[in-house]
């Protein structure tokens, strides 16, 4: 006998062994010994009560799921950390509908005052319009408000001993350091001035009056430091910088792409570009500010960070635009000897198949 025939015979034998001889008219009611009788065609015992139990169980399960989901969302929206100086507001994750927030107490508990705000706490939020700083906040990292795209104002409690605001722009209490000019502050200024919508340069209504009211900012004369990221992405065309400013922080005017004019002032005098007495220009301080056409580095400057003026020049239709040259007050030898210079601090533009660094006019006089 072949293997194939043997296998077929064995299979048939097993099948015949377990075959049940059930009469045709009893197929749906036949009961096997030891098993419960079939219920097909018969009402299930306590069916209504069982349905009610299932429904109640589902309702409770769904309710608990919603409850814990809401709690999870709330806990993930506001995050705090214990530090040596108190409670730190470490992270805000907008669920999508919050446009104003007050930083005063953790979990709305007055016994838990917030004393600091961590760097990037509001990073890349696109819903917040107003942030209110409570009276107990002692420390705010300058990077806290990075890329908060629709932020119009930061208001500070009058009782705060460490910070204040000037019409929604954040300063330290002594007003020696400007910390944050909110990215969308011009929207607040438009509303305040009675403009119904933003006016663009290609609109005939875009004039000097609009620029003066909406896109010009005068830093108070008391300020000596422009903080890191203070004016990042700001929609400004003109800025007045006091003569007393000693430091322009890292990324201070990063991608303020409409910034075309810097005017320094002291007392009754005004002059173009950076102020006399300035000592420090941070890395990427003016990166991508292609609207700038003139820059003058006073002899007082002793530090320029890497990429300080990166991509402030470009070529369009064969013409070089933006910062086509850098004007430095000091002679070349003196400048290189006393000034610490970061990598690629000067802007570059496309030149044939290469990147060409703009020229530097050493020993220049101010325009």
Rosetta blueprint (number, residue, H / E / L):
1 X L
2 X L
3 X H
4 X H
5 X H
6 X H
7 X H
8 X H
9 X H
10 X H
11 X H
12 X H
13 X H
14 X H
15 X H
16 X H
17 X H
18 X H
19 X L
20 X L
21 X L
22 X L
23 X L
24 X H
25 X H
26 X H
27 X L
28 X L
29 X L
30 X L
31 X L
32 X L
33 X L
34 X L
35 X L
36 X L
37 X L
38 X L
39 X L
40 X L
41 X L
42 X L
43 X L
44 X L
45 X L
46 X L
47 X H
48 X H
49 X H
50 X H
51 X H
52 X H
53 X H
54 X H
55 X H
56 X H
57 X H
58 X H
59 X H
60 X H
61 X H
62 X H
63 X H
64 X H
65 X H
66 X H
67 X H
68 X H
69 X H
70 X H
71 X H
72 X H
73 X H
74 X H
75 X H
76 X H
77 X H
78 X E
79 X E
80 X E
81 X E
82 X E
83 X E
84 X L
85 X L
86 X E
87 X E
88 X E
89 X E
90 X E
91 X E
92 X E
93 X L
94 X L
95 X L
96 X L
97 X L
98 X L
99 X L
100 X E
101 X E
102 X E
103 X E
104 X L
105 X E
106 X H
107 X H
108 X H
109 X L
110 X L
111 X L
112 X L
113 X E
114 X E
115 X E
116 X E
117 X E
118 X L
119 X L
120 X L
121 X L
122 X L
123 X L
124 X L
125 X L
126 X L
127 X L
128 X L
129 X L
130 X E
131 X E
132 X E
133 X E
134 X L
135 X L
136 X L
137 X L
138 X L
139 X E
140 X E
141 X L
142 X L
143 X L
144 X L
145 X L
146 X L
147 X L
148 X L
149 X L
150 X L
151 X L
152 X L
153 X E
154 X E
155 X E
156 X E
157 X L
158 X L
159 X L
160 X L
161 X L
162 X L
163 X E
164 X E
165 X E
166 X E
167 X L
168 X L
169 X E
170 X E
171 X E
172 X E
173 X L
174 X L
175 X L
176 X L
177 X E
178 X E
179 X E
180 X E
181 X L
182 X L
183 X L
184 X L
185 X H
186 X H
187 X H
188 X H
189 X H
190 X H
191 X H
192 X H
193 X H
194 X L
195 X L
196 X L
197 X L
198 X L
199 X L
200 X L
201 X L
202 X L
203 X L
204 X L
205 X L
206 X L
207 X L
208 X H
209 X H
210 X H
211 X H
212 X H
213 X H
214 X H
215 X L
216 X E
217 X E
218 X E
219 X L
220 X L
221 X L
222 X L
223 X L
224 X L
225 X E
226 X E
227 X L
228 X L
229 X L
230 X L
231 X L
232 X L
233 X L
234 X L
235 X L
236 X L
237 X L
238 X E
239 X E
240 X E
241 X E
242 X E
243 X L
244 X L
245 X L
246 X L
247 X E
248 X E
249 X L
250 X L
251 X L
252 X L
253 X L
254 X L
255 X L
256 X L
257 X L
258 X L
259 X L
260 X L
261 X E
262 X E
263 X E
264 X E
265 X E
266 X E
267 X L
268 X L
269 X E
270 X E
271 X E
272 X E
273 X L
274 X L
275 X L
276 X L
277 X L
278 X L
279 X L
280 X E
281 X E
282 X L
283 X L
284 X L
285 X L
286 X L
287 X L
288 X L
289 X L
290 X L
291 X L
292 X L
293 X L
294 X L
295 X L
296 X E
297 X E
298 X L
299 X L
300 X L
301 X L
302 X L
303 X E
304 X E
305 X L
306 X L
307 X L
308 X L
309 X L
310 X L
311 X L
312 X L
313 X E
314 X E
315 X E
316 X E
317 X L
318 X L
319 X E
320 X E
321 X E
322 X E
323 X L
324 X L
325 X E
326 X E
327 X E
328 X E
329 X L
330 X L
331 X L
332 X H
333 X H
334 X H
335 X H
336 X H
337 X H
338 X H
339 X L
340 X E
341 X E
342 X L
343 X L
344 X L
345 X L
346 X L
347 X L
348 X E
349 X E
350 X E
351 X E
352 X L
353 X L
354 X E
355 X E
356 X E
357 X E
358 X L
359 X E
360 X E
361 X E
362 X E
363 X L
364 X L
365 X L
366 X L
367 X L
